[in-house]
């Protein structure tokens, strides 16, 4: 599994509001523009810091995807806590 396409998709959502809305709703037309494996598509459906780290998503992009897919997390976790969790997952 290559994380390049997954990272590119999330980068697009960060850069463009329409892509962010599409990714937040898991729009198939957007997702099919990228060469994602089935496990990568599953990560988009149910992202967690652990799953995103294992999929090779850059930590900043992972945080953005978590916010897009689960906006309620912004009230439950700050960026410092998120990155501490990422380091634990990656063995840092």
N, C-alpha and C positions, 0 to 999 in steps of 0.2 A: 504494500500500500504506500503510495506516494502522497505526501502532504502538500505538494506544490499546488495542485489544483484547488484543494480545500482552502489553503491560505489565500490564493488568488480570489476565490469567491468571496471570502470574508472581507478582504481588502476592498473589493468593489462595493460591498455593502457599506463599508465605513466611508468611502469616498462619495457615493451617490445615494441620495435620499430615496429615489425610486427603487434601487436595488436593495436598500435596507428594508423597505416595506415588503418587497418580494421575499427576501430571505426570512424575515420575521414570520411570514405566513407560509413558508416553505413552498413558494410558487414553483411548480414543476418546470415551467418554461425557463426560468432563471437557472435552476439547478442542472437541467439537462444541457446547458451551454458549457458545462465543465465535465471533464473526464473523471468522474468520481466513482469509486468502488461502492458496492453496497454497504460495507461497514462504515465508510465515510458518510454516506447518506444517513445512516442510522445515528451517527454522532450529531448530525445537524438536527435530527428530530428530538433527541434527548441529550443535549450537551451538559456535561459536568466538567469541572476543572480537570478531574482525573482522566476522563475519556478524551478530552481535547488534547491533553499533554501526551497521552499514549498515541494519539493520531498524528502527532507532530505539528500541531497548530502552534504558531508563535504565541507566547503568553499574552501580549497586548491584543492580538486578534482574538484569542480565546476569550478574553475579558469582554471585548466588544460583542462577540457572538452571544455570550451569556446574557448580556444586557438586552440585546435585540430579541432573543427568544424568551427571556424571563425577566422582564423589566422590574418585577417586584424584588429581585435580589439587590437592587441598589439601596434599598432600605435595610437590608439584612447583613451586608458585608461591605467593608471598605476596600480600597485598592490594596492597601498594605496586607490585609488579611488574605485577599485573593492570591497575591504573589507569594506569600508565605506558604499557602497551600500548594501552589505550583512547585515551589522548591522541594517540598516534602515528597510530592509525586515523582519528581525527576531525580530524587536522591541527593538534593543539594543541601 
